[in-house]
Structures are given as C-alpha cells and as structure tokens.
Amino acid sequence: MSEWVVAENYPKEELDKEGVTPEWLLGKWLDVAEDMALIPERNVRVEERGGVVFVEVSEELMNCMRGI
C-alpha cells in the first residue's frame, strides 16, 4: 500500500459550525475515488486528531487528481 497524503484538513469546530460531519467528508472523497476507478475503502480515510479532521488519500488517488 502506498503512503497516505493529506488532501484536506479542517478544525472540527469549524466543521461543526458549518454543519459538516467527518462522515460527509468521507463520503465525498469515497465518491471521488470511485469516479477514478479506485477501490474507495482502500484509498480514502478520515481521521480526527487533536481537534482537527484530516481527509487522507492514497498517493495513487492524489496522483490521479494531479493528472500524473
């Protein structure tokens, strides 16, 4: 498995104010992975660390997004 790359990160407090959940962010990125013909569950993860929500994607997915 390739390394994980941070695609987005937000303070949890900011997401709460906007009514956005970590699960919603995960769903958004799972759709992106699926659109790129990658296995979503193997290429996207969302974690909360120290009050910050991180969306991490595989290098493969990030490279696809960059057109590499």
Sequence and secondary structure as in RCSB ss.txt:
>XXXX:A:sequence
MSEWVVAENYPKEELDKEGVTPEWLLGKWLDVAEDMALIPERNVRVEERGGVVFVEVSEELMNCMRGI
>XXXX:A:secstr
   EEEEEEEEHHHHHHHT  HHHHHHHHHHHHHHTTS HHHHEEEEEETTEEEEEEEHHHHHHHHT 
